[in-house]
Amino acid sequence: MAWDKRRSWPAMVVAVIALVVALGGSVYAASRIDGHAVRVKSLPGNRLVPRSLPANRLRPGTIPGDRLEAGSVTGRQIDAATLGQVPEAAHAASADEARHAQTALVAGSAGEATHLNGHSAACGAGTEAFAGTCWESEFGEAAMTAPAAAAACAARGGELPAPLALAAFGSGGGVTIAAGGEWTNDVTNVSGAGKYAVVIVSPGPIVDSALSTATSKFRCVIPLVS
């Protein structure tokens, strides 16, 4: 059978028109449909190409924290002003343990606080600060043996001074060393049980020794922190 050009021509025209319309619709969709044309919540997240949606197109609060990949958010992306105060920082900010440096837990020096780590950090009445401790400004009126003097100082929370420290203290202005000498904590010349000599410091200052059974004046050295 011969092909009838006249009868086939209309069908060809219709097919061509349909093809043009179809292609034109695709081009239109590609050029006209964008994010604004997509209905809200009509496009699930698993249909998006990774990294195709910039963060500035997301509404705040739309992605919960448990949906974020671990390590994907760093300190640079976090507004510090939106974070609450850490409990320990709140305690430090109140400084209730260091108010006006009266009960400072840590202080650079005793002059900065009246208490240091919960202990008193000041020299009491009748004493003065010297070499990091509190020295009794005057020697005691009563003369005692060396063991008795050491026990008396221990009862006051202190001890007898070291010989050279007592000599240095006596060299300062306004300090008077007892004329007969003052006991120190240095034992020397032990000859037997209960038989020993103890270093004493006399005015000058002069460093000497005396039997522990002799009697001399003394002064105590009290720790600065007690």
JOQUI-V586500 format. One record per residue. RES is the residue in three letters. SS is DSSP state (h for helix, s for strand, l for the rest). NEAR is the number of other ideal C-beta (glycine too) atoms within 10 Angstrom. D_CENTER is the distance of its C-alpha to the mean C-alpha in whole Angstrom. Layout:
<<RES,SS,NEAR,D_CENTER> <RES,SS,NEAR,D_CENTER>>
//
This chain:
<<MET,l,3,102> <ALA,l,4,102> <TRP,l,6,98> <ASP,l,8,99> <LYS,h,8,97> <ARG,h,6,98> <ARG,h,8,96> <SER,h,10,93> <TRP,h,10,92> <PRO,h,9,91> <ALA,h,9,89> <MET,h,10,87> <VAL,h,10,86> <VAL,h,10,85> <ALA,h,10,82> <VAL,h,10,81> <ILE,h,10,81> <ALA,h,10,78> <LEU,h,10,77> <VAL,h,10,76> <VAL,h,9,75> <ALA,h,10,72> <LEU,h,10,71> <GLY,h,10,71> <GLY,h,10,69> <SER,h,9,66> <VAL,h,10,66> <TYR,h,10,65> <ALA,h,10,63> <ALA,h,9,61> <SER,h,8,61> <ARG,h,8,61> <ILE,l,10,58> <ASP,l,8,55> <GLY,h,8,51> <HIS,h,5,53> <ALA,h,8,56> <VAL,l,10,54> <ARG,l,6,54> <VAL,l,5,51> <LYS,l,6,50> <SER,l,7,53> <LEU,l,11,51> <PRO,l,7,49> <GLY,h,8,46> <ASN,h,5,47> <ARG,h,7,50> <LEU,l,10,48> <VAL,l,6,47> <PRO,l,5,44> <ARG,l,6,42> <SER,l,6,45> <LEU,l,12,43> <PRO,l,7,41> <ALA,h,7,38> <ASN,h,5,39> <ARG,h,7,42> <LEU,l,10,40> <ARG,l,6,40> <PRO,l,5,36> <GLY,l,6,35> <THR,l,7,38> <ILE,l,12,36> <PRO,l,7,34> <GLY,h,6,31> <ASP,h,5,32> <ARG,h,8,35> <LEU,l,10,33> <GLU,l,6,33> <ALA,l,5,29> <GLY,l,6,28> <SER,l,7,30> <VAL,l,11,27> <THR,l,7,24> <GLY,h,6,22> <ARG,h,5,24> <GLN,h,8,27> <ILE,l,10,24> <ASP,l,6,24> <ALA,h,6,21> <ALA,h,5,22> <THR,h,6,24> <LEU,l,8,21> <GLY,l,7,20> <GLN,l,9,16> <VAL,l,10,14> <PRO,h,8,14> <GLU,h,8,10> <ALA,h,10,10> <ALA,h,10,13> <HIS,h,12,12> <ALA,h,12,9> <ALA,h,10,12> <SER,h,10,14> <ALA,l,11,12> <ASP,l,9,15> <GLU,l,14,13> <ALA,l,17,13> <ARG,h,10,16> <HIS,h,9,18> <ALA,h,13,16> <GLN,l,10,19> <THR,l,16,17> <ALA,l,19,13> <LEU,l,11,11> <VAL,l,10,10> <ALA,l,17,12> <GLY,l,9,14> <SER,l,9,17> <ALA,h,17,19> <GLY,h,11,21> <GLU,h,13,18> <ALA,l,20,18> <THR,l,15,21> <HIS,s,19,18> <LEU,s,20,16> <ASN,l,12,14> <GLY,l,10,17> <HIS,s,10,20> <SER,s,14,22> <ALA,s,20,21> <ALA,l,16,25> <CYS,l,19,28> <GLY,l,12,31> <ALA,l,5,34> <GLY,l,12,37> <THR,s,21,34> <GLU,s,14,32> <ALA,s,13,29> <PHE,s,18,31> <ALA,l,13,29> <GLY,l,10,26> <THR,s,19,28> <CYS,s,23,30> <TRP,s,22,34> <GLU,s,21,37> <SER,l,16,38> <GLU,l,12,42> <PHE,l,22,43> <GLY,l,16,45> <GLU,l,7,48> <ALA,l,11,49> <ALA,l,17,50> <MET,s,17,49> <THR,l,17,49> <ALA,h,25,46> <PRO,h,13,45> <ALA,h,15,46> <ALA,h,26,44> <ALA,h,21,41> <ALA,h,11,41> <ALA,h,16,41> <CYS,h,22,38> <ALA,h,12,36> <ALA,h,9,37> <ARG,l,13,35> <GLY,l,12,32> <GLY,s,20,33> <GLU,s,16,35> <LEU,s,23,38> <PRO,l,28,37> <ALA,l,17,37> <PRO,h,22,40> <LEU,h,14,39> <ALA,h,17,36> <LEU,h,28,39> <ALA,h,18,41> <ALA,h,16,38> <PHE,h,23,38> <GLY,h,21,41> <SER,h,11,42> <GLY,l,10,40> <GLY,l,4,42> <GLY,l,6,42> <VAL,l,18,42> <THR,l,10,45> <ILE,l,22,46> <ALA,l,21,48> <ALA,l,10,52> <GLY,l,15,52> <GLY,l,24,49> <GLU,s,26,45> <TRP,s,32,44> <THR,s,26,41> <ASN,s,18,40> <ASP,s,18,41> <VAL,s,14,44> <THR,s,10,47> <ASN,s,12,51> <VAL,s,11,50> <SER,s,9,54> <GLY,s,6,54> <ALA,l,6,53> <GLY,l,9,52> <LYS,s,11,53> <TYR,s,16,51> <ALA,s,19,50> <VAL,s,25,47> <VAL,s,22,46> <ILE,s,25,46> <VAL,s,27,46> <SER,s,18,48> <PRO,l,13,49> <GLY,l,11,49> <PRO,l,18,46> <ILE,s,12,48> <VAL,s,16,47> <ASP,s,12,49> <SER,s,18,50> <ALA,s,18,52> <LEU,s,13,52> <SER,l,20,50> <THR,l,13,53> <ALA,l,17,53> <THR,l,15,52> <SER,s,21,50> <LYS,s,20,47> <PHE,l,26,43> <ARG,l,25,40> <CYS,s,23,37> <VAL,s,23,33> <ILE,s,19,31> <PRO,s,15,27> <LEU,l,19,25> <VAL,s,16,22> <SER,l,12,24>>
//
